[in-house]
């Protein structure tokens, strides 16, 4: 099975080797036919601490690094 990849914006980088990424997704509502934007925050492992607030990053599913971190940064 392939791993999921997502794109999002870094909104928090205060913890060591960790960032929080906000991923926004647009979809059409099945009944009202309006475009809805939903967002979700992911706790992501950043080994080198090189990503800062405001950066757009790609993340990929990985092994669990901790209770919350199950994603890893792959590129900017």
N, CA, C and O atoms as a MOPAC input file, in Angstrom:
PM7 MOZYME 1SCF
protein

 N      0.84800 1    -1.17700 1     0.00000 1
 C      0.00000 1     0.00000 1     0.00000 1
 C      0.89800 1     1.24600 1     0.00000 1
 O      1.91900 1     1.28400 1     0.68700 1
 N      0.50900 1     2.24800 1    -0.76800 1
 C      1.29600 1     3.47900 1    -0.83100 1
 C      0.98700 1     4.37300 1     0.35700 1
 O     -0.09300 1     4.32000 1     0.94700 1
 N      1.98000 1     5.19900 1     0.68800 1
 C      1.81100 1     6.12700 1     1.80300 1
 C      1.16500 1     7.41000 1     1.31600 1
 O      1.42000 1     7.84200 1     0.19200 1
 N      0.33500 1     8.02200 1     2.14200 1
 C     -0.31900 1     9.28200 1     1.78200 1
 C      0.68900 1    10.41700 1     1.81800 1
 O      1.57100 1    10.44400 1     2.67600 1
 N      0.56000 1    11.34800 1     0.89400 1
 C      1.34500 1    12.57800 1     0.93000 1
 C      0.38600 1    13.75400 1     0.90600 1
 O     -0.62100 1    13.72500 1     0.19800 1
 N      0.69500 1    14.78300 1     1.67400 1
 C     -0.14200 1    15.96700 1     1.76600 1
 C      0.72800 1    17.21300 1     1.67200 1
 O      1.92900 1    17.15800 1     1.93600 1
 N      0.12400 1    18.33500 1     1.29700 1
 C      0.81000 1    19.61500 1     1.26700 1
 C      0.12600 1    20.56300 1     2.22500 1
 O     -1.10100 1    20.58600 1     2.32100 1
 N      0.92600 1    21.34800 1     2.93600 1
 C      0.34400 1    22.28200 1     3.88000 1
 C      1.32600 1    23.35900 1     4.28600 1
 O      2.45300 1    23.42200 1     3.79400 1
 N      0.86600 1    24.21300 1     5.20400 1
 C      1.64900 1    25.36000 1     5.65700 1
 C      2.04300 1    25.16300 1     7.11400 1
 O      1.22200 1    24.76100 1     7.93900 1
 N      3.31500 1    25.45200 1     7.42900 1
 C      3.79500 1    25.32500 1     8.79700 1
 C      3.19300 1    26.45800 1     9.62300 1
 O      3.32600 1    27.62900 1     9.26600 1
 N      2.52600 1    26.10600 1    10.73600 1
 C      1.91800 1    27.13200 1    11.57700 1
 C      2.57100 1    27.20600 1    12.95000 1
 O      2.30200 1    28.13000 1    13.71700 1
 N      3.44300 1    26.22000 1    13.27100 1
 C      4.10200 1    26.22900 1    14.57900 1
 C      5.40700 1    25.44300 1    14.49000 1
 O      5.44700 1    24.34700 1    13.93000 1
 N      6.47400 1    26.01600 1    15.04800 1
 C      7.78400 1    25.34200 1    14.99300 1
 C      8.54800 1    25.47500 1    16.30800 1
 O      9.77900 1    25.47500 1    16.29800 1
 N      7.85800 1    25.58700 1    17.42300 1
 C      8.51200 1    25.87000 1    18.69500 1
 C      9.19500 1    24.65100 1    19.30600 1
 O     10.22900 1    24.80100 1    19.95800 1
 N      8.65600 1    23.45700 1    19.12000 1
 C      9.23000 1    22.27100 1    19.73900 1
 C     10.43700 1    21.75500 1    18.95400 1
 O     10.54400 1    21.97400 1    17.74700 1
 N     11.33700 1    21.07400 1    19.64700 1
 C     12.52000 1    20.51000 1    19.00300 1
 C     12.11600 1    19.34200 1    18.10600 1
 O     11.38900 1    18.44500 1    18.53400 1
 N     12.59000 1    19.35600 1    16.86300 1
 C     12.35900 1    18.29700 1    15.88000 1
 C     10.88700 1    18.07200 1    15.55900 1
 O     10.51500 1    16.98900 1    15.10700 1
 N     10.04500 1    19.07400 1    15.78500 1
 C      8.61200 1    18.94200 1    15.50900 1
 C      8.06700 1    20.23000 1    14.90500 1
 O      8.50500 1    21.32800 1    15.24800 1
 N      7.12100 1    20.07800 1    14.01500 1
 C      6.38100 1    21.22300 1    13.48700 1
 C      4.90300 1    20.83000 1    13.42600 1
 O      4.56200 1    19.64800 1    13.45700 1
 N      4.04100 1    21.83000 1    13.33900 1
 C      2.61000 1    21.59500 1    13.13900 1
 C      2.25500 1    22.17000 1    11.77600 1
 O      2.53800 1    23.33200 1    11.48500 1
 N      1.62800 1    21.33600 1    10.94100 1
 C      1.29800 1    21.71000 1     9.57000 1
 C     -0.21200 1    21.76100 1     9.41600 1
 O     -0.91500 1    20.83200 1     9.81600 1
 N     -0.71400 1    22.85500 1     8.83200 1
 C     -2.13900 1    23.01600 1     8.56300 1
 C     -2.40000 1    22.63300 1     7.11300 1
 O     -1.86600 1    23.25200 1     6.19300 1
 N     -3.22500 1    21.60900 1     6.91400 1
 C     -3.56000 1    21.13200 1     5.57000 1
 C     -5.00300 1    21.51000 1     5.28000 1
 O     -5.91200 1    21.12900 1     6.01700 1
 N     -5.21200 1    22.26800 1     4.19400 1
 C     -6.55800 1    22.66400 1     3.78200 1
 C     -6.99300 1    21.81900 1     2.59600 1
 O     -6.18600 1    21.47000 1     1.73500 1
 N     -8.29400 1    21.49300 1     2.56400 1
 C     -8.83400 1    20.63200 1     1.52600 1
 C    -10.16900 1    21.21100 1     1.07700 1
 O    -10.98400 1    21.61100 1     1.90900 1
 N    -10.39800 1    21.25800 1    -0.22400 1
 C    -11.65800 1    21.75600 1    -0.76500 1
 C    -12.43600 1    20.59900 1    -1.37300 1
 O    -11.86900 1    19.73300 1    -2.03900 1
 N    -13.75000 1    20.59900 1    -1.13300 1
 C    -14.60800 1    19.58600 1    -1.72200 1
 C    -16.00500 1    20.16300 1    -1.92100 1
 O    -16.37500 1    21.16100 1    -1.30200 1
 N    -16.75800 1    19.52700 1    -2.78000 1
 C    -18.12100 1    19.96600 1    -3.07100 1
 C    -19.08800 1    19.24400 1    -2.14000 1
 O    -19.01300 1    18.02600 1    -1.97600 1
 N    -19.99900 1    20.00700 1    -1.52900 1
 C    -20.98400 1    19.40700 1    -0.63500 1
 C    -21.95300 1    18.56900 1    -1.47300 1
 O    -22.43000 1    19.03700 1    -2.50700 1
 N    -22.25200 1    17.33800 1    -1.04600 1
 C    -23.07600 1    16.46500 1    -1.88000 1
 C    -24.49000 1    16.96900 1    -2.14400 1
 O    -25.03100 1    16.72300 1    -3.22200 1
 N    -25.10400 1    17.66700 1    -1.18700 1
 C    -26.48000 1    18.12300 1    -1.38200 1
 C    -26.54300 1    19.58600 1    -1.80700 1
 O    -27.24600 1    19.91500 1    -2.76200 1
 N    -25.82100 1    20.47100 1    -1.11800 1
 C    -25.92700 1    21.89800 1    -1.38200 1
 C    -25.08400 1    22.36400 1    -2.55800 1
 O    -25.24600 1    23.49200 1    -3.02400 1
 N    -24.18400 1    21.51300 1    -3.04800 1
 C    -23.33700 1    21.82100 1    -4.21900 1
 C    -22.46800 1    23.06400 1    -4.01900 1
 O    -22.09100 1    23.72000 1    -4.99000 1
 N    -22.15400 1    23.38300 1    -2.77500 1
 C    -21.24600 1    24.50500 1    -2.48000 1
 C    -19.84800 1    23.94500 1    -2.25200 1
 O    -19.69500 1    22.81000 1    -1.80000 1
 N    -18.83100 1    24.74100 1    -2.56300 1
 C    -17.46000 1    24.33100 1    -2.30000 1
 C    -17.13800 1    24.65600 1    -0.84600 1
 O    -17.27900 1    25.79800 1    -0.40800 1
 N    -16.70800 1    23.64700 1    -0.11300 1
 C    -16.41400 1    23.78800 1     1.30900 1
 C    -14.92500 1    23.58700 1     1.52000 1
 O    -14.32200 1    22.68500 1     0.93800 1
 N    -14.33200 1    24.43400 1     2.36000 1
 C    -12.92600 1    24.29400 1     2.72200 1
 C    -12.85200 1    23.74300 1     4.13700 1
 O    -13.39900 1    24.32500 1     5.07300 1
 N    -12.17100 1    22.61800 1     4.28000 1
 C    -11.95300 1    22.06400 1     5.61100 1
 C    -10.45400 1    22.04600 1     5.86400 1
 O     -9.65900 1    21.96400 1     4.92800 1
 N    -10.07300 1    22.12200 1     7.12400 1
 C     -8.65100 1    22.13000 1     7.45500 1
 C     -8.38400 1    21.18700 1     8.61400 1
 O     -9.26700 1    20.90800 1     9.42500 1
 N     -7.15100 1    20.70100 1     8.67600 1
 C     -6.75100 1    19.79400 1     9.73600 1
 C     -5.28500 1    20.04200 1    10.05500 1
 O     -4.48600 1    20.33500 1     9.16500 1
 N     -4.93900 1    19.92300 1    11.33400 1
 C     -3.55800 1    20.12300 1    11.77400 1
 C     -2.88900 1    18.76600 1    11.96500 1
 O     -3.47200 1    17.83900 1    12.52700 1
 N     -1.65600 1    18.67100 1    11.48500 1
 C     -0.86800 1    17.45900 1    11.64300 1
 C      0.42500 1    17.78800 1    12.38400 1
 O      1.08700 1    18.77800 1    12.07300 1
 N      0.78100 1    16.96000 1    13.36000 1
 C      2.06800 1    17.07600 1    14.04300 1
 C      3.06600 1    16.26600 1    13.23400 1
 O      2.85300 1    15.08200 1    12.97300 1
 N      4.16400 1    16.91400 1    12.83600 1
 C      5.08300 1    16.33400 1    11.86200 1
 C      6.49800 1    16.32000 1    12.42100 1
 O      6.91200 1    17.25200 1    13.11100 1
 N      7.24400 1    15.24500 1    12.11400 1
 C      8.64200 1    15.12800 1    12.53800 1
 C      9.53300 1    15.89800 1    11.56600 1
 O      9.44600 1    15.71000 1    10.35300 1
 N     10.39200 1    16.77000 1    12.10800 1
 C     11.34400 1    17.57200 1    11.33000 1
 C     12.72100 1    17.38700 1    11.96200 1
 O     13.09000 1    18.11600 1    12.88300 1
 N     13.47500 1    16.41600 1    11.46700 1
 C     14.73700 1    16.01100 1    12.09300 1
 C     15.74800 1    17.14400 1    12.20600 1
 O     16.45200 1    17.23800 1    13.21200 1
 N     15.83700 1    18.01100 1    11.19100 1
 C     16.88500 1    19.03500 1    11.16000 1
 C     16.43800 1    20.40400 1    11.64900 1
 O     17.25300 1    21.32500 1    11.68700 1
 N     15.18400 1    20.57100 1    12.02200 1
 C     14.64000 1    21.86600 1    12.46200 1
 C     14.84300 1    22.96900 1    11.42700 1
 O     15.09700 1    24.11400 1    11.80000 1
 N     14.73700 1    22.65200 1    10.13300 1
 C     15.00500 1    23.67400 1     9.11100 1
 C     13.75100 1    24.38500 1     8.61300 1
 O     13.86500 1    25.39200 1     7.91400 1
 N     12.57000 1    23.89900 1     8.94600 1
 C     11.34700 1    24.52900 1     8.46300 1
 C     10.81700 1    25.51500 1     9.49200 1
 O     10.78300 1    25.21900 1    10.68600 1
 N     10.40100 1    26.69100 1     9.02200 1
 C      9.93600 1    27.76900 1     9.88700 1
 C      8.46800 1    28.08600 1     9.58600 1
 O      7.91500 1    27.60500 1     8.59800 1
 N      7.85100 1    28.88700 1    10.43000 1
 C      6.44900 1    29.27600 1    10.26400 1
 C      6.25700 1    29.97100 1     8.92100 1
 O      7.02500 1    30.86400 1     8.56400 1
 N      5.24000 1    29.56400 1     8.18400 1
 C      4.93000 1    30.16300 1     6.89800 1
 C      5.42000 1    29.35900 1     5.71500 1
 O      4.98800 1    29.61700 1     4.59100 1
 N      6.30600 1    28.39300 1     5.91600 1
 C      6.82000 1    27.56900 1     4.81800 1
 C      5.74500 1    26.61200 1     4.32900 1
 O      4.97400 1    26.08300 1     5.12900 1
 N      5.68700 1    26.38500 1     3.01500 1
 C      4.83300 1    25.35100 1     2.44200 1
 C      5.66300 1    24.07700 1     2.35200 1
 O      6.75900 1    24.08800 1     1.79300 1
 N      5.14500 1    22.97800 1     2.89900 1
 C      5.90100 1    21.72900 1     2.94700 1
 C      5.05400 1    20.55900 1     2.46300 1
 O      3.82500 1    20.62100 1     2.46100 1
 N      5.73500 1    19.49200 1     2.05200 1
 C      5.09600 1    18.22300 1     1.72800 1
 C      5.39100 1    17.27000 1     2.86100 1
 O      6.52000 1    17.19400 1     3.34700 1
 N      4.35300 1    16.53000 1     3.28800 1
 C      4.54000 1    15.56600 1     4.36500 1
 C      4.08100 1    14.19100 1     3.89200 1
 O      3.25000 1    14.07300 1     2.99100 1
 N      4.64000 1    13.14900 1     4.51700 1
 C      4.31800 1    11.77600 1     4.13700 1
 C      4.07800 1    10.95900 1     5.39900 1
 O      4.68300 1    11.21600 1     6.44000 1
 N      3.19200 1     9.97200 1     5.30000 1
 C      2.94200 1     9.06500 1     6.41800 1
 C      4.20900 1     8.30000 1     6.75200 1
 O      4.98900 1     7.96200 1     5.86100 1
 N      4.41500 1     8.02700 1     8.02600 1
 C      5.59300 1     7.25700 1     8.42700 1
 C      5.29100 1     6.49300 1     9.70500 1
 O      4.16500 1     6.50100 1    10.20300 1
 N      6.30700 1     5.84000 1    10.21900 1
 C      6.13800 1     5.12200 1    11.48100 1
 C      5.86600 1     6.13100 1    12.58700 1
 O      6.25900 1     7.29000 1    12.45300 1
 N      5.21700 1     5.74400 1    13.66100 1
 C      4.97200 1     6.68800 1    14.75800 1
 C      6.27100 1     7.10900 1    15.44500 1
 O      7.05700 1     6.26600 1    15.87700 1
 N      6.48500 1     8.42100 1    15.54000 1
 C      7.63600 1     8.96300 1    16.25700 1
 C      7.28000 1     9.22000 1    17.71400 1
 O      8.14700 1     9.16800 1    18.58600 1
 N      6.01300 1     9.49500 1    17.97900 1
 C      5.51800 1     9.71000 1    19.33100 1
 C      4.00200 1     9.50700 1    19.30800 1
 O      3.44800 1     9.01500 1    18.32500 1
 N      3.34400 1     9.88800 1    20.39300 1
 C      1.89300 1     9.72200 1    20.48000 1
 C      1.16800 1    10.49100 1    19.37300 1
 O      0.20000 1     9.98900 1    18.80300 1
 N      1.63100 1    11.70700 1    19.06700 1
 C      0.94700 1    12.56400 1    18.09100 1
 C      1.60600 1    12.55100 1    16.70700 1
 O      0.92200 1    12.74100 1    15.70100 1
 N      2.91000 1    12.33300 1    16.64300 1
 C      3.63700 1    12.47100 1    15.37600 1
 C      3.67200 1    11.16000 1    14.59900 1
 O      4.36000 1    10.21200 1    14.98000 1
 N      2.91500 1    11.12500 1    13.49900 1
 C      2.90400 1     9.96800 1    12.61600 1
 C      3.18000 1    10.38400 1    11.17300 1
 O      2.91600 1     9.62500 1    10.24000 1
 N      3.71000 1    11.58700 1    10.99600 1
 C      4.02300 1    12.13900 1     9.68000 1
 C      5.45200 1    12.66300 1     9.69000 1
 O      6.00300 1    12.97200 1    10.74700 1
 N      6.04900 1    12.75900 1     8.50300 1
 C      7.42400 1    13.22700 1     8.37500 1
 C      7.51700 1    14.18400 1     7.18800 1
 O      6.84000 1    13.98800 1     6.17900 1
 N      8.35200 1    15.22000 1     7.30600 1
 C      8.54200 1    16.18100 1     6.21400 1
 C      9.41100 1    15.54800 1     5.15000 1
 O     10.41400 1    14.91000 1     5.47000 1
 N      9.03500 1    15.71600 1     3.85700 1
 C      9.89000 1    15.20200 1     2.78400 1
 C     10.51000 1    16.32400 1     1.96400 1
 O     11.62600 1    16.15800 1     1.47300 1
 N      9.84100 1    17.45500 1     1.79400 1
 C     10.42200 1    18.55600 1     1.01200 1
 C      9.69200 1    19.84400 1     1.26600 1
 O      8.64600 1    19.87900 1     1.91400 1
 N     10.27100 1    20.91000 1     0.73800 1
 C      9.67600 1    22.23200 1     0.85400 1
 C      8.77900 1    22.50900 1    -0.29900 1
 O      8.18400 1    23.58400 1    -0.37400 1

